[in-house]
Amino acid sequence: MKLLTIALLAVLAGVSIAQRTVKIPTTYNVLARSGEDKLKTKDGWVMGTYYDINFKPIRFENNGSIAISHTPDWTTLLKVGSKMFFISQFEYPSPSGIWIGEVEQDKATGKLTTKSIQAADTKSIFGATTLCAGSITTWNTHLGGEEDDPDGRAWETYTTIANFSKGSTFEEMLPYFNLSSNPNRTSIEEYRKVFNPYRYGHQVEVVVSESGNVTLKKWYTLGRRQNEMAYVMPDGRSVYMTDDGSNKFFSIFVMDRVNDLSSGTIYAAVMTQISSKDGGDFDMKMIKMASGNQTYLEGLLNAGIKFSQMFNATAFNRTGGTCPKDFRVINAGYGIECIKLNPGQEVAAAFFETRRYAAYLGATTEMRKWEGITYDPDNMVMYTAMSEVAGGMENNMRQGSVDVNADMGTRNDVKVEYNQCGCVYKMAIKPQRVANNSLVIGMFPTTMYSLWCGSTKNGTDADNKCDVNNLASPDNVAYMKGLDHMLVAEDTVGGHQNDVLWLYDLKDGKRTRIFSSPYGSEVTGSNWYVYDGWAYILVVIQHPYGETDLDKLSQPGNTGVGAYIGYLGPFKNSELVDAIDIDFEEIAVARNDDRHKVVATANMIITKPSTVSRRLLMSSLTAWWNRA
């Protein structure tokens, strides 16, 4: 019997099964828009209302009107018990707000509708700054990153709030503490009583109960950086973290216990370049920084941890290119510095000056705008994006022009060509084991290769500096589990006039433009969700007419400044179970009036077997063979 089964399996392996195509109509469905009157909290706030440490609306100093943000970024769709919620973190200006919407699912059609909204009181975490991208933890909570780590060294030098740069976190957090931005009304001493830069630049966990109660936790154990996002790996122990800006780095936190962020060890990456083609290929090695726990780190904060407690710093000799004896030169996003670790400060430095200390230990701090990350568990591959390949990633150059000082203070590990359009990379992942090769202690990357890079060589015009049929400034990436495709969202200023959401086929590299956003906005928060028999692609549109194209707001056909939280779908999951392949009808490049609009694909295209799925048949026969 077993021999007969083996023979059948061998025959089936070569069978060609007829295929059919199924089209599932889709559209972009809006769950909420910032500033809209039809959805309000119990206190009458519209979504996006800024609020202070006392959970009261923040008003503009000049006219007393309530400030509204139109910058929702990462938005999680979360199923908790029998209920569903979206959790949306608003990015800027600071203080960042966190908004929760209860969502109702129509079981017959899959359609989602927002029932109510609420804001999360951030007093327990001393407010939040520049919340950017995020993810769902392995224990079903929302984890979002603060994308600014205010300079603790500079903070010690300020003598007045007039020293703050315009738009800095130092300045923007003043109203959160009910302090005026007028230096004649607020002293630096008064501000120091309530603000410490080391409370910002961390990961914020949002826990929502089935009844809608919200709890926040800011985790100092994950280190401090200009967080794009954190991604908890399937082992429930390894947390991958990207760092957005110039001269940034890659780090991993490994928990001491599964699904417990309260203690663990932080590691930083050393990149060894093996190819300069496109965005470059690299070997990766993780070096240990330090171990710590939340209780100890909270104690340091409560005691008023300062930069000068952790490091001694002095000026860099640019003429000689040297530091004084016992000091090390670094460039970790704050310029070229000479620093020396003070005795006994390894733990404090690793968790509160994470990037500076990583550079001090020899990690690579040359990356530019390291953005989203997503994991393919079937092939143990991580995908990640750099929205621009520039700065420290070049070899003694800035944006393609020679600058012999460009890599001063770094290891110059990365030496690739400037690409303003950015790249998506893939990282091979390997479990890390203790010496006896028995206990897995984490999941670390071993290599990183460029997968897909944008280009300026073709398809450009006055409004699009990057090829309109290619990538421009990739930001969020999301693996579509079981479908071997990835979503890639753009956040570009000038690369494309209208930002795009792409579908990327990981089998053959085919890319399909499936969504574009209005003038001046970015596409963000894109992810694939399957709940109760229905699938959705969540898509957020941030700051319409915002970063650019404010002048277009006066044109006929403008669609307003309100940001969008919505989804493509719903898609019946039963149609996808035996899919051989998927695609979407491609939309055209936005032109004319479409530049004011949300333009979305009209159909998902599913390729299915016309009769019995070979995969299902082989699975059945294999089970039969095992029982025989």
Beta strands, then each sheet from edge to edge (+ up, - down):
strand 1: 19-25
strand 2: 27-33
strand 3: 72-80
strand 4: 83-90
strand 5: 98-105
strand 6: 112-119
strand 7: 131-136
strand 8: 142-146
strand 9: 203-208
strand 10: 214-219
strand 11: 227-232
strand 12: 238-243
strand 13: 251-257
strand 14: 260-275
strand 15: 281-293
strand 16: 311-314
strand 17: 328-331
strand 18: 336-341
strand 19: 370-376
strand 20: 381-386
strand 21: 397-398
strand 22: 401-402
strand 23: 423-433
strand 24: 440-453
strand 25: 474-480
strand 26: 485-490
strand 27: 500-505
strand 28: 511-516
strand 29: 522-531
strand 30: 534-542
strand 31: 564-572
strand 32: 581-584
strand 33: 599-600
strand 34: 603-609
sheet 1: 1+ 34- 32+
sheet 2: 2+ 31- 30+ 29-
sheet 3: 3+ 4- 5+ 6-
sheet 4: 7+ 8- 9+ 10-
sheet 5: 11+ 12- 13+ 14- 15+ 24- 23+ 20- 19+
sheet 6: 16+ 18- 17+
sheet 7: 21+ 22-
sheet 8: 25+ 26- 27+ 28- 33+
end
